[in-house]
């Protein structure tokens, strides 16, 4: 089985974002690996020491959402313009719950509704500028 595991990059608020995602999507509190765990001569550490170097949370059955902060020596992340995260969910109730939670403090761009292709579908941008698509296949066999 092949899984798509999105990797999100933040400008210093990765920990806040992933704590929020776990609060909405469920699961165990994430383990945050900080830059200060890896002392190097590359300039990592110092002002970057408390930033997140890597975090991963399992979602559903085999997918993983991963992320990190940018180090001061790296180019800043530009959010929400070049990707979306698509969640396939098991029920309309799950779709509504995730949509409601993720859109809190963000922007609902397409409310959950029956899509022309027959699925229950919606789109939003969360409070961190990340684009999401939520889909429930209505007639799963």
C-alpha positions in Angstrom: 0.0 0.0 0.0 1.3 3.4 -0.9 0.5 6.4 1.4 0.8 10.1 0.8 2.3 11.8 3.8 2.2 15.5 3.6 5.1 17.5 5.1 4.2 21.0 6.3 6.8 23.7 7.0 6.2 26.5 9.4 8.0 29.7 10.4 8.3 29.0 14.1 4.7 27.8 15.0 5.0 24.1 14.1 4.4 23.0 17.7 1.3 25.1 18.0 -0.1 23.8 14.7 0.5 20.2 15.4 -1.0 20.4 18.9 -4.0 22.0 17.3 -4.2 19.2 14.6 -4.1 16.5 17.3 -6.8 18.3 19.2 -9.1 18.1 16.1 -8.0 14.9 14.4 -7.3 12.8 17.6 -4.4 10.7 18.6 -1.6 10.8 21.0 0.3 14.0 21.8 3.1 14.3 19.3 6.8 14.0 20.1 8.6 17.1 18.9 12.3 16.7 17.9 13.9 20.1 18.3 16.9 21.5 16.5 18.9 21.6 19.8 18.8 17.7 19.8 21.3 17.9 16.9 24.4 20.0 17.6 26.2 20.7 14.4 28.5 23.2 12.7 25.8 24.1 10.1 24.5 26.9 12.2 21.6 24.9 13.6 20.9 25.5 17.3 21.4 28.9 18.9 18.2 30.9 18.0 16.8 27.8 16.4 17.3 25.5 19.3 13.7 25.4 20.5 12.2 25.3 17.0 10.8 22.0 15.7 13.1 20.0 13.5 10.6 17.2 12.9 7.2 16.0 14.1 4.9 13.2 12.7 1.4 12.2 13.7 -0.5 9.2 12.5 -3.9 9.9 11.0 -6.4 7.2 10.3 -5.1 3.9 8.8 -1.5 4.3 7.7 -1.3 8.0 6.8 1.2 10.3 8.6 1.2 14.1 8.8 4.7 15.5 9.2 6.2 18.9 9.8 9.0 21.2 10.9 9.9 24.8 11.4 12.3 26.6 9.1 15.7 27.3 10.6 16.9 31.0 10.6 19.4 30.1 7.9 16.7 28.6 5.6 14.2 30.4 3.3 10.9 31.2 5.1 7.9 29.0 4.4 5.1 30.3 2.1 1.8 28.9 3.3 -1.3 27.7 1.7 -0.7 28.4 -2.0 0.9 25.3 -3.4 -0.8 22.3 -1.8 -3.8 20.9 0.0 -4.2 18.1 2.4 -7.0 15.7 1.5 -8.8 13.8 4.2 -10.8 10.8 3.2 -13.2 10.0 6.0 -15.6 7.2 6.9 -18.8 9.1 7.6 -20.6 12.4 7.1 -20.4 12.9 10.8 -16.6 12.6 10.7 -16.5 15.0 7.8 -18.6 17.5 9.6 -16.6 17.2 12.8 -13.2 17.6 11.1 -14.5 20.5 8.9 -15.9 22.3 11.9 -12.7 21.8 14.0 -10.2 22.7 11.3 -12.1 25.7 10.0 -12.3 27.3 13.5 -10.3 30.5 13.3 -9.7 29.9 9.6 -11.8 30.3 6.5 -14.5 28.0 5.1 -14.0 28.1 1.3 -16.6 25.4 0.3 -19.0 24.2 3.0 -19.5 20.4 3.3 -22.1 19.4 0.8 -23.0 16.8 -1.8 -20.5 17.3 -4.7 -21.3 16.8 -8.4 -19.4 13.5 -8.4 -21.6 12.2 -5.6 -19.3 12.5 -2.6 -19.8 14.6 0.6 -17.1 17.2 0.1 -15.8 20.5 1.5 -12.8 22.8 1.5 -11.3 25.2 4.0 -8.2 27.1 5.0 -7.2 26.6 8.6 -6.0 29.3 11.0 -2.4 28.5 10.0 -3.0 29.1 6.2 -3.1 25.4 5.3 -5.6 24.3 2.7 -7.7 21.2 3.4 -10.2 19.1 1.4 -12.5 16.7 3.2 -14.2 14.0 1.4 -16.6 11.2 2.3 -17.5 8.6 -0.5 -21.3 8.4 -0.1 -21.9 4.9 -1.5 -18.9 2.9 -0.3 -19.1 -0.8 -1.2 
